[in-house]
Amino acid sequence: MKVPVDVIGQSITCHCNMKFVAGSSKFVKFVFKLDDDWKSLTNVAKFKQGTHKYDQPLDADYTAFLPSDLTTGMCEMTLYGSGSDGTIATTEVVTIELVANNII
């Protein structure tokens, strides 16, 4: 499942229902559409749930999977970028809801 994400400046927008099944592994893939300022940086999608943090580096296609270690409840995602010249950038936070698997 691909989730389109637009990043312009420090603004981040996801274009889908932000509710996923917790524990999904290699299924929910965020596809980041970055402006030119972000493309020159090394980018990491950062997920936070409670005190736990999960970093997912973006691949060459600017994509990252939802971490399978996230449990039911709410979590936050932000994009972080760093450059070799000392540039550091981060976006606002997007809230994601993770629900229990209801398969019997």
KOLGU-4560 file (N, C-alpha, C; in nm, 3 decimals, padded with zeros to 5 digits):
<recs>
<n_xx: 00.084 n_yy: -00.117 n_zz: 00.000 ca_xx: 00.000 ca_yy: 00.000 ca_zz: 00.000 c_xx: 00.088 c_yy: 00.123 c_zz: 00.000 mol: A seq: 1 type: MET>
<n_xx: 00.072 n_yy: 00.208 n_zz: -00.100 ca_xx: 00.153 ca_yy: 00.329 ca_zz: -00.109 c_xx: 00.074 c_yy: 00.449 c_zz: -00.057 mol: A seq: 2 type: LYS>
<n_xx: 00.138 n_yy: 00.526 n_zz: 00.029 ca_xx: 00.078 ca_yy: 00.645 ca_zz: 00.087 c_xx: 00.153 c_yy: 00.768 c_zz: 00.035 mol: A seq: 3 type: VAL>
<n_xx: 00.090 n_yy: 00.848 n_zz: -00.053 ca_xx: 00.157 ca_yy: 00.968 ca_zz: -00.103 c_xx: 00.173 c_yy: 01.074 c_zz: 00.007 mol: A seq: 4 type: PRO>
<n_xx: 00.292 n_yy: 01.133 n_zz: 00.013 ca_xx: 00.323 ca_yy: 01.236 ca_zz: 00.112 c_xx: 00.390 c_yy: 01.352 c_zz: 00.039 mol: A seq: 5 type: VAL>
<n_xx: 00.333 n_yy: 01.472 n_zz: 00.051 ca_xx: 00.394 ca_yy: 01.592 ca_zz: -00.007 c_xx: 00.470 c_yy: 01.667 c_zz: 00.100 mol: A seq: 6 type: ASP>
<n_xx: 00.593 n_yy: 01.708 n_zz: 00.067 ca_xx: 00.674 ca_yy: 01.790 ca_zz: 00.158 c_xx: 00.715 c_yy: 01.915 c_zz: 00.083 mol: A seq: 7 type: VAL>
<n_xx: 00.667 n_yy: 02.029 n_zz: 00.131 ca_xx: 00.703 ca_yy: 02.158 ca_zz: 00.074 c_xx: 00.749 c_yy: 02.246 c_zz: 00.189 mol: A seq: 8 type: ILE>
<n_xx: 00.875 n_yy: 02.283 n_zz: 00.187 ca_xx: 00.930 ca_yy: 02.358 ca_zz: 00.300 c_xx: 00.926 c_yy: 02.271 c_zz: 00.424 mol: A seq: 9 type: GLY>
<n_xx: 00.863 n_yy: 02.319 n_zz: 00.528 ca_xx: 00.851 ca_yy: 02.241 ca_zz: 00.651 c_xx: 00.710 c_yy: 02.186 c_zz: 00.669 mol: A seq: 10 type: GLN>
<n_xx: 00.630 n_yy: 02.193 n_zz: 00.565 ca_xx: 00.494 ca_yy: 02.142 ca_zz: 00.568 c_xx: 00.491 c_yy: 01.999 c_zz: 00.514 mol: A seq: 11 type: SER>
<n_xx: 00.416 n_yy: 01.912 n_zz: 00.579 ca_xx: 00.404 ca_yy: 01.772 ca_zz: 00.537 c_xx: 00.256 c_yy: 01.737 c_zz: 00.530 mol: A seq: 12 type: ILE>
<n_xx: 00.213 n_yy: 01.676 n_zz: 00.420 ca_xx: 00.073 ca_yy: 01.641 ca_zz: 00.399 c_xx: 00.063 c_yy: 01.499 c_zz: 00.348 mol: A seq: 13 type: THR>
<n_xx: -00.014 n_yy: 01.414 n_zz: 00.417 ca_xx: -00.040 ca_yy: 01.277 ca_zz: 00.372 c_xx: -00.175 c_yy: 01.273 c_zz: 00.303 mol: A seq: 14 type: CYS>
<n_xx: -00.181 n_yy: 01.201 n_zz: 00.193 ca_xx: -00.304 ca_yy: 01.197 ca_zz: 00.113 c_xx: -00.371 c_yy: 01.061 c_zz: 00.124 mol: A seq: 15 type: HIS>
<n_xx: -00.418 n_yy: 01.028 n_zz: 00.243 ca_xx: -00.492 ca_yy: 00.904 ca_zz: 00.262 c_xx: -00.553 c_yy: 00.905 c_zz: 00.402 mol: A seq: 16 type: CYS>
<n_xx: -00.632 n_yy: 00.803 n_zz: 00.430 ca_xx: -00.685 ca_yy: 00.782 ca_zz: 00.564 c_xx: -00.568 c_yy: 00.741 c_zz: 00.652 mol: A seq: 17 type: ASN>
<n_xx: -00.540 n_yy: 00.814 n_zz: 00.756 ca_xx: -00.423 ca_yy: 00.787 ca_zz: 00.839 c_xx: -00.452 c_yy: 00.687 c_zz: 00.950 mol: A seq: 18 type: MET>
<n_xx: -00.513 n_yy: 00.575 n_zz: 00.911 ca_xx: -00.540 ca_yy: 00.467 ca_zz: 01.006 c_xx: -00.489 c_yy: 00.338 c_zz: 00.943 mol: A seq: 19 type: LYS>
<n_xx: -00.397 n_yy: 00.270 n_zz: 01.012 ca_xx: -00.336 ca_yy: 00.148 ca_zz: 00.960 c_xx: -00.340 c_yy: 00.039 c_zz: 01.067 mol: A seq: 20 type: PHE>
<n_xx: -00.323 n_yy: -00.085 n_zz: 01.025 ca_xx: -00.318 ca_yy: -00.197 ca_zz: 01.119 c_xx: -00.179 c_yy: -00.205 c_zz: 01.179 mol: A seq: 21 type: VAL>
<n_xx: -00.172 n_yy: -00.206 n_zz: 01.312 ca_xx: -00.044 ca_yy: -00.214 ca_zz: 01.382 c_xx: 00.025 c_yy: -00.346 c_zz: 01.349 mol: A seq: 22 type: ALA>
<n_xx: 00.157 n_yy: -00.344 n_zz: 01.341 ca_xx: 00.234 ca_yy: -00.465 ca_zz: 01.318 c_xx: 00.249 c_yy: -00.503 c_zz: 01.172 mol: A seq: 23 type: GLY>
<n_xx: 00.190 n_yy: -00.427 n_zz: 01.081 ca_xx: 00.206 ca_yy: -00.458 ca_zz: 00.938 c_xx: 00.353 c_yy: -00.442 c_zz: 00.902 mol: A seq: 24 type: SER>
<n_xx: 00.408 n_yy: -00.544 n_zz: 00.839 ca_xx: 00.550 ca_yy: -00.542 ca_zz: 00.804 c_xx: 00.567 c_yy: -00.533 c_zz: 00.654 mol: A seq: 25 type: SER>
<n_xx: 00.645 n_yy: -00.434 n_zz: 00.609 ca_xx: 00.674 ca_yy: -00.414 ca_zz: 00.467 c_xx: 00.546 c_yy: -00.403 c_zz: 00.384 mol: A seq: 26 type: LYS>
<n_xx: 00.444 n_yy: -00.336 n_zz: 00.439 ca_xx: 00.316 ca_yy: -00.322 ca_zz: 00.368 c_xx: 00.281 c_yy: -00.178 c_zz: 00.342 mol: A seq: 27 type: PHE>
<n_xx: 00.283 n_yy: -00.095 n_zz: 00.445 ca_xx: 00.249 ca_yy: 00.047 ca_zz: 00.429 c_xx: 00.377 c_yy: 00.122 c_zz: 00.395 mol: A seq: 28 type: VAL>
<n_xx: 00.383 n_yy: 00.173 n_zz: 00.272 ca_xx: 00.502 ca_yy: 00.245 ca_zz: 00.225 c_xx: 00.466 c_yy: 00.390 c_zz: 00.199 mol: A seq: 29 type: LYS>
<n_xx: 00.536 n_yy: 00.479 n_zz: 00.267 ca_xx: 00.518 ca_yy: 00.622 ca_zz: 00.246 c_xx: 00.606 c_yy: 00.666 c_zz: 00.129 mol: A seq: 30 type: PHE>
<n_xx: 00.544 n_yy: 00.731 n_zz: 00.031 ca_xx: 00.615 ca_yy: 00.780 ca_zz: -00.088 c_xx: 00.621 c_yy: 00.932 c_zz: -00.077 mol: A seq: 31 type: VAL>
<n_xx: 00.740 n_yy: 00.984 n_zz: -00.050 ca_xx: 00.757 ca_yy: 01.127 ca_zz: -00.026 c_xx: 00.785 c_yy: 01.201 c_zz: -00.157 mol: A seq: 32 type: PHE>
<n_xx: 00.706 n_yy: 01.303 n_zz: -00.184 ca_xx: 00.730 ca_yy: 01.394 ca_zz: -00.296 c_xx: 00.795 c_yy: 01.518 c_zz: -00.235 mol: A seq: 33 type: LYS>
<n_xx: 00.923 n_yy: 01.535 n_zz: -00.263 ca_xx: 01.003 ca_yy: 01.640 ca_zz: -00.198 c_xx: 01.030 c_yy: 01.756 c_zz: -00.292 mol: A seq: 34 type: LEU>
<n_xx: 01.036 n_yy: 01.876 n_zz: -00.235 ca_xx: 01.080 ca_yy: 01.989 ca_zz: -00.317 c_xx: 01.233 c_yy: 01.983 c_zz: -00.327 mol: A seq: 35 type: ASP>
<n_xx: 01.291 n_yy: 02.068 n_zz: -00.411 ca_xx: 01.435 ca_yy: 02.060 ca_zz: -00.440 c_xx: 01.522 c_yy: 02.081 c_zz: -00.317 mol: A seq: 36 type: ASP>
<n_xx: 01.478 n_yy: 02.163 n_zz: -00.223 ca_xx: 01.557 ca_yy: 02.185 ca_zz: -00.101 c_xx: 01.578 c_yy: 02.055 c_zz: -00.024 mol: A seq: 37 type: ASP>
<n_xx: 01.477 n_yy: 01.970 n_zz: -00.018 ca_xx: 01.485 ca_yy: 01.844 ca_zz: 00.055 c_xx: 01.566 c_yy: 01.739 c_zz: -00.021 mol: A seq: 38 type: TRP>
<n_xx: 01.563 n_yy: 01.743 n_zz: -00.153 ca_xx: 01.631 ca_yy: 01.640 ca_zz: -00.233 c_xx: 01.782 c_yy: 01.644 c_zz: -00.216 mol: A seq: 39 type: LYS>
<n_xx: 01.837 n_yy: 01.757 n_zz: -00.174 ca_xx: 01.981 ca_yy: 01.768 ca_zz: -00.154 c_xx: 02.024 c_yy: 01.719 c_zz: -00.015 mol: A seq: 40 type: SER>
<n_xx: 01.928 n_yy: 01.678 n_zz: 00.068 ca_xx: 01.958 ca_yy: 01.634 ca_zz: 00.205 c_xx: 01.949 c_yy: 01.482 c_zz: 00.217 mol: A seq: 41 type: LEU>
<n_xx: 02.009 n_yy: 01.429 n_zz: 00.322 ca_xx: 01.989 ca_yy: 01.289 ca_zz: 00.361 c_xx: 01.865 c_yy: 01.288 c_zz: 00.449 mol: A seq: 42 type: THR>
<n_xx: 01.761 n_yy: 01.215 n_zz: 00.408 ca_xx: 01.630 ca_yy: 01.224 ca_zz: 00.474 c_xx: 01.592 c_yy: 01.098 c_zz: 00.549 mol: A seq: 43 type: ASN>
<n_xx: 01.528 n_yy: 01.119 n_zz: 00.663 ca_xx: 01.483 ca_yy: 01.011 ca_zz: 00.750 c_xx: 01.340 c_yy: 01.039 c_zz: 00.794 mol: A seq: 44 type: VAL>
<n_xx: 01.251 n_yy: 00.941 n_zz: 00.775 ca_xx: 01.117 ca_yy: 00.951 ca_zz: 00.832 c_xx: 01.128 c_yy: 00.906 c_zz: 00.977 mol: A seq: 45 type: ALA>
<n_xx: 01.087 n_yy: 00.992 n_zz: 01.068 ca_xx: 01.097 ca_yy: 00.962 ca_zz: 01.211 c_xx: 00.958 c_yy: 00.936 c_zz: 01.267 mol: A seq: 46 type: LYS>
<n_xx: 00.942 n_yy: 00.821 n_zz: 01.329 ca_xx: 00.816 ca_yy: 00.782 ca_zz: 01.392 c_xx: 00.836 c_yy: 00.780 c_zz: 01.542 mol: A seq: 47 type: PHE>
<n_xx: 00.737 n_yy: 00.830 n_zz: 01.615 ca_xx: 00.745 ca_yy: 00.832 ca_zz: 01.761 c_xx: 00.612 c_yy: 00.784 c_zz: 01.818 mol: A seq: 48 type: LYS>
<n_xx: 00.621 n_yy: 00.690 n_zz: 01.911 ca_xx: 00.503 ca_yy: 00.640 ca_zz: 01.981 c_xx: 00.539 c_yy: 00.629 c_zz: 02.128 mol: A seq: 49 type: GLN>
<n_xx: 00.480 n_yy: 00.717 n_zz: 02.209 ca_xx: 00.518 ca_yy: 00.722 ca_zz: 02.350 c_xx: 00.664 c_yy: 00.763 c_zz: 02.361 mol: A seq: 50 type: GLY>
<n_xx: 00.744 n_yy: 00.682 n_zz: 02.430 ca_xx: 00.886 ca_yy: 00.712 ca_zz: 02.445 c_xx: 00.971 c_yy: 00.641 c_zz: 02.340 mol: A seq: 51 type: THR>
<n_xx: 00.908 n_yy: 00.561 n_zz: 02.254 ca_xx: 00.981 ca_yy: 00.484 ca_zz: 02.154 c_xx: 00.992 c_yy: 00.563 c_zz: 02.024 mol: A seq: 52 type: HIS>
<n_xx: 01.112 n_yy: 00.561 n_zz: 01.965 ca_xx: 01.137 ca_yy: 00.631 ca_zz: 01.840 c_xx: 01.192 c_yy: 00.532 c_zz: 01.737 mol: A seq: 53 type: LYS>
<n_xx: 01.147 n_yy: 00.548 n_zz: 01.613 ca_xx: 01.187 ca_yy: 00.459 ca_zz: 01.505 c_xx: 01.227 c_yy: 00.544 c_zz: 01.385 mol: A seq: 54 type: TYR>
<n_xx: 01.351 n_yy: 00.529 n_zz: 01.339 ca_xx: 01.399 ca_yy: 00.603 ca_zz: 01.223 c_xx: 01.396 c_yy: 00.514 c_zz: 01.100 mol: A seq: 55 type: ASP>
<n_xx: 01.338 n_yy: 00.565 n_zz: 00.993 ca_xx: 01.331 ca_yy: 00.493 ca_zz: 00.866 c_xx: 01.396 c_yy: 00.580 c_zz: 00.758 mol: A seq: 56 type: GLN>
<n_xx: 01.523 n_yy: 00.553 n_zz: 00.723 ca_xx: 01.587 ca_yy: 00.633 ca_zz: 00.618 c_xx: 01.511 c_yy: 00.618 c_zz: 00.486 mol: A seq: 57 type: PRO>
<n_xx: 01.497 n_yy: 00.728 n_zz: 00.414 ca_xx: 01.433 ca_yy: 00.722 ca_zz: 00.282 c_xx: 01.531 c_yy: 00.657 c_zz: 00.184 mol: A seq: 58 type: LEU>
<n_xx: 01.477 n_yy: 00.572 n_zz: 00.097 ca_xx: 01.561 ca_yy: 00.508 ca_zz: -00.003 c_xx: 01.580 c_yy: 00.602 c_zz: -00.122 mol: A seq: 59 type: ASP>
<n_xx: 01.642 n_yy: 00.554 n_zz: -00.228 ca_xx: 01.671 ca_yy: 00.637 ca_zz: -00.345 c_xx: 01.545 c_yy: 00.689 c_zz: -00.413 mol: A seq: 60 type: ALA>
<n_xx: 01.432 n_yy: 00.622 n_zz: -00.392 ca_xx: 01.304 ca_yy: 00.664 ca_zz: -00.450 c_xx: 01.224 c_yy: 00.750 c_zz: -00.353 mol: A seq: 61 type: ASP>
<n_xx: 01.286 n_yy: 00.792 n_zz: -00.243 ca_xx: 01.223 ca_yy: 00.875 ca_zz: -00.139 c_xx: 01.103 c_yy: 00.802 c_zz: -00.077 mol: A seq: 62 type: TYR>
<n_xx: 01.121 n_yy: 00.677 n_zz: -00.042 ca_xx: 01.016 ca_yy: 00.600 ca_zz: 00.023 c_xx: 01.068 c_yy: 00.540 c_zz: 00.154 mol: A seq: 63 type: THR>
<n_xx: 00.974 n_yy: 00.509 n_zz: 00.244 ca_xx: 01.006 ca_yy: 00.444 ca_zz: 00.371 c_xx: 00.883 c_yy: 00.368 c_zz: 00.418 mol: A seq: 64 type: ALA>
<n_xx: 00.906 n_yy: 00.251 n_zz: 00.481 ca_xx: 00.796 ca_yy: 00.171 ca_zz: 00.533 c_xx: 00.756 c_yy: 00.217 c_zz: 00.674 mol: A seq: 65 type: PHE>
<n_xx: 00.628 n_yy: 00.196 n_zz: 00.706 ca_xx: 00.580 ca_yy: 00.214 ca_zz: 00.842 c_xx: 00.649 c_yy: 00.108 c_zz: 00.929 mol: A seq: 66 type: LEU>
<n_xx: 00.711 n_yy: 00.146 n_zz: 01.040 ca_xx: 00.779 ca_yy: 00.047 ca_zz: 01.125 c_xx: 00.682 c_yy: -00.058 c_zz: 01.179 mol: A seq: 67 type: PRO>
<n_xx: 00.719 n_yy: -00.183 n_zz: 01.168 ca_xx: 00.632 ca_yy: -00.292 ca_zz: 01.215 c_xx: 00.629 c_yy: -00.302 c_zz: 01.368 mol: A seq: 68 type: SER>
<n_xx: 00.722 n_yy: -00.237 n_zz: 01.437 ca_xx: 00.726 ca_yy: -00.241 ca_zz: 01.584 c_xx: 00.622 c_yy: -00.151 c_zz: 01.650 mol: A seq: 69 type: ASP>
<n_xx: 00.557 n_yy: -00.065 n_zz: 01.573 ca_xx: 00.455 ca_yy: 00.022 ca_zz: 01.631 c_xx: 00.335 c_yy: -00.061 c_zz: 01.676 mol: A seq: 70 type: LEU>
<n_xx: 00.280 n_yy: -00.025 n_zz: 01.790 ca_xx: 00.165 ca_yy: -00.097 ca_zz: 01.845 c_xx: 00.038 c_yy: -00.014 c_zz: 01.827 mol: A seq: 71 type: THR>
<n_xx: -00.075 n_yy: -00.069 n_zz: 01.871 ca_xx: -00.201 ca_yy: 00.003 ca_zz: 01.857 c_xx: -00.196 c_yy: 00.135 c_zz: 01.933 mol: A seq: 72 type: THR>
<n_xx: -00.267 n_yy: 00.232 n_zz: 01.881 ca_xx: -00.272 ca_yy: 00.365 ca_zz: 01.942 c_xx: -00.226 c_yy: 00.469 c_zz: 01.842 mol: A seq: 73 type: GLY>
<n_xx: -00.189 n_yy: 00.584 n_zz: 01.892 ca_xx: -00.148 ca_yy: 00.695 ca_zz: 01.808 c_xx: 00.005 c_yy: 00.701 c_zz: 01.799 mol: A seq: 74 type: MET>
<n_xx: 00.054 n_yy: 00.747 n_zz: 01.685 ca_xx: 00.196 ca_yy: 00.774 ca_zz: 01.671 c_xx: 00.212 c_yy: 00.899 c_zz: 01.585 mol: A seq: 75 type: CYS>
<n_xx: 00.331 n_yy: 00.952 n_zz: 01.585 ca_xx: 00.361 ca_yy: 01.073 ca_zz: 01.509 c_xx: 00.470 c_yy: 01.043 c_zz: 01.408 mol: A seq: 76 type: GLU>
<n_xx: 00.462 n_yy: 01.111 n_zz: 01.292 ca_xx: 00.566 ca_yy: 01.099 ca_zz: 01.191 c_xx: 00.611 c_yy: 01.239 c_zz: 01.151 mol: A seq: 77 type: MET>
<n_xx: 00.740 n_yy: 01.255 n_zz: 01.133 ca_xx: 00.797 ca_yy: 01.378 ca_zz: 01.081 c_xx: 00.911 c_yy: 01.342 c_zz: 00.987 mol: A seq: 78 type: THR>
<n_xx: 00.948 n_yy: 01.433 n_zz: 00.901 ca_xx: 01.062 ca_yy: 01.410 ca_zz: 00.812 c_xx: 01.177 c_yy: 01.496 c_zz: 00.861 mol: A seq: 79 type: LEU>
<n_xx: 01.295 n_yy: 01.436 n_zz: 00.869 ca_xx: 01.416 ca_yy: 01.503 ca_zz: 00.915 c_xx: 01.519 c_yy: 01.494 c_zz: 00.803 mol: A seq: 80 type: TYR>
<n_xx: 01.586 n_yy: 01.602 n_zz: 00.775 ca_xx: 01.690 ca_yy: 01.602 ca_zz: 00.673 c_xx: 01.817 c_yy: 01.669 c_zz: 00.723 mol: A seq: 81 type: GLY>
<n_xx: 01.931 n_yy: 01.618 n_zz: 00.676 ca_xx: 02.058 ca_yy: 01.679 ca_zz: 00.713 c_xx: 02.148 c_yy: 01.684 c_zz: 00.590 mol: A seq: 82 type: SER>
<n_xx: 02.229 n_yy: 01.789 n_zz: 00.584 ca_xx: 02.320 ca_yy: 01.807 ca_zz: 00.473 c_xx: 02.465 c_yy: 01.808 c_zz: 00.517 mol: A seq: 83 type: GLY>
<n_xx: 02.555 n_yy: 01.783 n_zz: 00.424 ca_xx: 02.698 ca_yy: 01.778 ca_zz: 00.455 c_xx: 02.752 c_yy: 01.915 c_zz: 00.496 mol: A seq: 84 type: SER>
<n_xx: 02.677 n_yy: 02.021 n_zz: 00.464 ca_xx: 02.719 ca_yy: 02.156 ca_zz: 00.500 c_xx: 02.667 c_yy: 02.200 c_zz: 00.637 mol: A seq: 85 type: ASP>
<n_xx: 02.605 n_yy: 02.106 n_zz: 00.711 ca_xx: 02.552 ca_yy: 02.138 ca_zz: 00.843 c_xx: 02.405 c_yy: 02.175 c_zz: 00.843 mol: A seq: 86 type: GLY>
<n_xx: 02.342 n_yy: 02.176 n_zz: 00.726 ca_xx: 02.198 ca_yy: 02.207 ca_zz: 00.717 c_xx: 02.118 c_yy: 02.099 c_zz: 00.788 mol: A seq: 87 type: THR>
<n_xx: 02.021 n_yy: 02.142 n_zz: 00.867 ca_xx: 01.928 ca_yy: 02.051 ca_zz: 00.933 c_xx: 01.788 c_yy: 02.105 c_zz: 00.910 mol: A seq: 88 type: ILE>
<n_xx: 01.697 n_yy: 02.016 n_zz: 00.867 ca_xx: 01.559 ca_yy: 02.056 ca_zz: 00.842 c_xx: 01.466 c_yy: 01.952 c_zz: 00.901 mol: A seq: 89 type: ALA>
<n_xx: 01.348 n_yy: 01.997 n_zz: 00.944 ca_xx: 01.247 ca_yy: 01.905 ca_zz: 00.992 c_xx: 01.109 c_yy: 01.961 c_zz: 00.956 mol: A seq: 90 type: THR>
<n_xx: 01.013 n_yy: 01.872 n_zz: 00.941 ca_xx: 00.878 ca_yy: 01.915 ca_zz: 00.908 c_xx: 00.792 c_yy: 01.920 c_zz: 01.033 mol: A seq: 91 type: THR>
<n_xx: 00.672 n_yy: 01.969 n_zz: 01.015 ca_xx: 00.572 ca_yy: 01.959 ca_zz: 01.121 c_xx: 00.538 c_yy: 01.811 c_zz: 01.142 mol: A seq: 92 type: GLU>
<n_xx: 00.456 n_yy: 01.781 n_zz: 01.238 ca_xx: 00.421 ca_yy: 01.643 ca_zz: 01.275 c_xx: 00.290 c_yy: 01.600 c_zz: 01.209 mol: A seq: 93 type: VAL>
<n_xx: 00.285 n_yy: 01.475 n_zz: 01.165 ca_xx: 00.162 ca_yy: 01.413 ca_zz: 01.117 c_xx: 00.125 c_yy: 01.303 c_zz: 01.216 mol: A seq: 94 type: VAL>
<n_xx: -00.002 n_yy: 01.300 n_zz: 01.257 ca_xx: -00.049 ca_yy: 01.198 ca_zz: 01.351 c_xx: -00.110 c_yy: 01.081 c_zz: 01.275 mol: A seq: 95 type: THR>
<n_xx: -00.073 n_yy: 00.960 n_zz: 01.315 ca_xx: -00.120 ca_yy: 00.837 ca_zz: 01.252 c_xx: -00.185 c_yy: 00.750 c_zz: 01.360 mol: A seq: 96 type: ILE>
<n_xx: -00.300 n_yy: 00.690 n_zz: 01.327 ca_xx: -00.367 ca_yy: 00.598 ca_zz: 01.418 c_xx: -00.338 c_yy: 00.454 c_zz: 01.374 mol: A seq: 97 type: GLU>
<n_xx: -00.299 n_yy: 00.370 n_zz: 01.471 ca_xx: -00.275 ca_yy: 00.229 ca_zz: 01.445 c_xx: -00.380 c_yy: 00.148 c_zz: 01.520 mol: A seq: 98 type: LEU>
<n_xx: -00.447 n_yy: 00.061 n_zz: 01.447 ca_xx: -00.556 ca_yy: -00.019 ca_zz: 01.505 c_xx: -00.514 c_yy: -00.165 c_zz: 01.514 mol: A seq: 99 type: VAL>
<n_xx: -00.587 n_yy: -00.242 n_zz: 01.595 ca_xx: -00.560 ca_yy: -00.384 ca_zz: 01.610 c_xx: -00.604 c_yy: -00.461 c_zz: 01.487 mol: A seq: 100 type: ALA>
<n_xx: -00.538 n_yy: -00.570 n_zz: 01.460 ca_xx: -00.577 ca_yy: -00.659 ca_zz: 01.350 c_xx: -00.705 c_yy: -00.729 c_zz: 01.393 mol: A seq: 101 type: ASN>
<n_xx: -00.810 n_yy: -00.718 n_zz: 01.312 ca_xx: -00.938 ca_yy: -00.777 ca_zz: 01.349 c_xx: -00.969 c_yy: -00.908 c_zz: 01.279 mol: A seq: 102 type: ASN>
<n_xx: -00.866 n_yy: -00.973 n_zz: 01.224 ca_xx: -00.887 ca_yy: -01.104 ca_zz: 01.159 c_xx: -00.909 c_yy: -01.209 c_zz: 01.265 mol: A seq: 103 type: ILE>
<n_xx: -01.011 n_yy: -01.289 n_zz: 01.245 ca_xx: -01.045 ca_yy: -01.395 ca_zz: 01.342 c_xx: -00.982 c_yy: -01.525 c_zz: 01.297 mol: A seq: 104 type: ILE>
</recs>
